[in-house]
């Protein structure tokens, strides 16, 4: 896979399943091959595990009605308007002629994602793989009755045969456990990673790759009147929360029919990017923190020789306690001010760090601990 600053990925919906199945008409799917070794899988997953933060894009004809049909506004997500409003195909098809993305600027979309600190993009869509060289196929729509787990495994192995390094989510088969997104049980299902939807698992899951996909407001596809926007603070905390539990955060945008990412989305992405420019090293390439219970004041991520403390709730008494932490810490400092050491000591309660009287960053202040290896 060519090295890029940001990777463009592809998503196949239930319609995409049909398209891929039709490839079978020109050549049977390869029989299931032996599972990859742990080493091969780790190599394939490496870039994805390091990326931690990506952009999801839902863009289609549903952006034309923008959640409204014959004066009725949807209480559901925008991209399901054909279903909830029971729009006949004959009335839905004309939206294709109205879909006129005159403001679409692919370079700007990529720039917005990169400036937000995102490392990959997931777009909705034997030719995709061979012609466009995607890094990931992100399937959806596995709930349809005619699709089986056996179909998913066959398709998984077929795509893997075309491009051994490609990553495929668990919605290619029937393994997903509802909106929790992770596999139902200990059986081996098709796919490389789980896909929690609109939620972040309460605890980290060791040895499991997963990616929480979430919206900025309450819809995936564009709805002109959905103004239930999450704050920059909430979105940054979500990025941190997923990384602290060993997962990735896939944040959605729903462009308009003219091809424009809505300004409220752009503003929030810029806010996330401002935080990531200072603190990105505490997210990219990290693993879950070592703590078995959730920290009262925030979250933690880790790298070899370093522990990153993401403080949401700044201590009023000027002392941050890292409960039960006994590793030998050689140095502590603010990520935004690495030249100034913070005073620390240990006692029966754990590690105590003396911090400034007020939070340097109102969203989340990162304290770096250098740990003896």
N, C-alpha and C positions, 0 to 999 in steps of 0.2 A: 504494500500500500504506500503510495507516495506520501511524503511528509507534507502536511499543510498546517497553517496556523489554526484553521478551523475546518472541520470535516463536514461534508454534506452527506446526510444519510437519507434513506428512502423508507417510506411507510407504505404498506399495502393494506387496504381495507378489505372487507368481505368481497367486494368486486374484484380486488386484486387477487384474492384466492382463485376466483373463477378464471382470471387471466392466466395465472400460473398453471392451473390445471389444464388449460387448453394447450399448453406446451406439450403435454403428454400425447397429443395427437401427432406430433412430428417426431416423437422419441420417448420411449418409456422412461420413467424416473429410475434413477440408479437404485439398486437394492440397498437397504440400510447397511452401512459399513460399521466396522468396529468403532466403539467410542474412542475419542481422542485421549491420549494420556494426559495426566494432570499437568505435565510440563508443557505439552502442546497447547492445552487450554489456557494455561497461565500466560503463555506468550501471546496468544490471540487476544486475550482480554486486557493485556497490560495497558495499552493507550487509553482504553475506556475507563479503567479503574483510576487512572491518573487524572482524567479530564474532570470528573465530578460535576460539571455544570453544562447543560446544553439547552438549546432552544427547540421547542416543539412548534410546528406551524400547521394550523387547520385553515385551509383556504379552498373554497369551491363555489359552486353556483348558489349555495345557501347564503352567501354574502350579499346577494342581490336583494332578496326580501328582508334580510338583516333581522330576522326574528318576528316579522309581522306579515300577516296574510289576510286580505280582505278586512282590514281594520282590527283584526284580533292579534294581540301580542302573546307570544309564547311564554309560558312559565318554565319551559324546558330549555335545554341547550340549543343554540342556534342552528347547528348542523343537522339536527333531527327535525327540522321544520316540515319536510315532506311527509314524515311519518305522523307527527302529532296533529298536523292540520289536514291530514288525509288529502294531500294535493294530488290530483290525477297526473299521470305522466304527461298528458297532453297540455296541461297547464304549467307543469314544472319545466318542460323542455324550452319554452321561450326565454327562460332566465339565461340560457346559454347565449342568446343574441344580445341580452342586456349586460352580460358580464364583459366589461370593457376596462381592463386594468391599465389605463393610460398613465397612471402614476407609479406603475411597478418599476422598481429599480433594484435589481438583484444585488448589485454592489452595495447599495445603501443598507439593504437587509443584513448582509454579511457584516458590514461595518457596525451596525447597531448591536449585533450579537457579539462581535469581538470586543467592542467598547464596554459591554456589560460584563466581560470576563468569561463569556461562554466559549466552549472549546469544540462544540459540534452542533449541527442543526439537523432536525428530523422533519422531512417534508412528507406530505401525503402524496402517494402515487400507488427466459434464457437470455432477453435483450437488456433489461435494466442492469443486470449484473455484469454482462460482458461488455456493454457499450459505455456505461456510466461509472463503473468501478466504485460502487458505494461501499462504505465501511460497515454499514449496518442495514438490515432489513427489519422494519418495525411493523409487524402484522397486527391487525385488529379485525374483529368480526367473527371470532371463533365460536360465538354462541349460536350460529345458525345450525339448524338440525342436521343438514346434510354433510357437515364437516366432522371428521372423526380424528381421534388421537393418532390412529394409524396413518391417516392422510397427512397429519402434521409432521410425523416422523419421516414419512417418505419425502415430503417437500423440503424438510430441514436437510436431509441427506443429499437431495438433488442439488440444492443451492450450495451446500458445503462442497459438493463435487466440482461445481463451477468455479468457486473461489474459497479455498480452504481457510483463509484468514477472516472471512466475513463473520459478523456477529448477528444473531437472530434472537428476538425476544420470545418469551414463553407463550405468547398468544398465537403462535403458529400452530399449536396443538390445543388440547383440552385440559392442560395441566393447571391453568390459573384458578385460584380460589377466590372468586368474586372480586370486589374492588380492592381487597387486600393485596391482590396481584401476585402473591407468591404461590408456590406449588401446593396442592391440596394435602399431600402426604409424602411419605418417604419414597414413593415410586419414582422411577426415572421417566421424566416427560421430555418432550421436544423443547428446544430453546436453550439459550445461554444465560438469560437473566430474567428475574421477576419484574413485574410492572405494577406496583401499587398505584392506584388512581385516586387523586384528590385526598391523599393521606400519606403520612410518614409513619412507618412502623414505630411502636412505642419504645422498642429496644433494638439494638444492633443484632444481626443474625450472622454469627461467625461462619465463614465458609460459603456464604450464599451471596451471589451477585444480584443486585436489585437496583431499580431506578424508579423513583417516585415522579409520576407525571401529574402536573397541577396547573390550574388556570390562574391568571392574575385577577380576573373578576369571577363570574359564575357561569361562563360559557366558553366552549372551545372555538366554535365558529362565530363570526362577527354578529353581534346584536347591537343595533344602534342605540338602544336605551338601557343597556346593562352598565350601570355606573357603580356597581358594588366592587370597587377596586381595593385590593389589598394594599397596605402601605409598604413603602420601601423597607421599613424596619421589619415588618412581618416577612417579606420576601427574603431579605438577607438572613434572618433567623432560620428560615426554611432551608436555605443553602447550607448554613452551618449545621443545622440539625441532621440533615441527611448525611453529610460528610462525617459527622461525629459518630454515626451509626454504621459507617462503612458503605453507604449508598451514593447514588448519583441523583441530581435534581434536574428534571426536565421541565422547563417552564414554558408555557404556551403563549403564543400570540395568534390572534385571529384577524388577518388583514381584511380590508374592505374590498368591495367588488372592483374598485378602481386600482387596487394593488398597493394600498397604503397601510402600513402598520399604524393602528390608532395612536394618536399623540399621548394618551394616558399610559399606554404600554411603553412607548419610547421614553417618557419621563421616568418611569419606574426602572426601566433597564439602565438608564443613565445613572440613577441613584445607586443601583447595585454595583455598577461598574466603578463608581467613585470609591466605594468601600473595598472592592476587590483589588483595585490598583495598589492599595496600601497593604491589604491583608491576604492577597491571593495565595501566598506561599503557605498559609495555614489551612488552605482548602485543597489545592492541586496536589496530587500525588500522596495524599495523606491516607491513613487508615483510621479505623474507629479508635476512640479513646479507650484507656484501660479500665475505666470505672464500670462496675457492675450495676450501679444505681445512678439515676439521673442527678446531676449536680444542681443544687438549689439556685446557684447564681448563673448558670449557663451551660456550656458544653465544652468538650475537649476533643481535639484531633491529634494525631501523632505521626511522626516520621522517625526513622532511626536516629537516636541521639537527641530528639527534640519532642517536647510536649507543648501543644498550643492550647492555652486556656482562653475560651471565648466568653467574655463576661457580659451578660445581658443586664444583670442586676448588680449595680456597683455597691460595694459595702460602705455603709454610712460611717463606720468606725475606722476606716482607713486600713483595715486588715482583711485580706482575702485568704480564706482557709480552704486548702485542698485536702478534703477529709481522707484520712487513711493512707495518704501517699507517702511511701517510704523509700522510693528510689533516691539515689544520691544525685541531687541537683547541684551543678557547679555554677550556674548563673541564671538569673531571671531578669527580664527587661521587657519593656513595651515594644511591640513590633513596629510601632510608628516612631519609636525613639530608641534604636538599638545601642546607642553609645552610652546610655545611662543605666547602670545596674539598679535593680530594686533590692532592698534589704529583705532577707528571709531568715527563718529559723524553723526548727522542727520541735514538736512536742507530742504528747500522747494522742492528740487529736489529728495530727497530720502535719502538713507543710503550711506555714504562715508567711504570707507575703505582704510587706508594707507597700501600699499603693497611694497615689495622689488622692487628695480629698474629694475630687470630683472626677467623673468618668471622662477621659480624654476623647472618647468617641461615643456620642449619645446612642448609637445603634448597637454596637458591640465592640468592646475594646479587647484586643488580643494581647495576652501576655505570653512570652516565649520562655520556656524552661529548657535549658541545656542540661541533658542528663548523661551521666557517666555511662559508657557502654561496656 
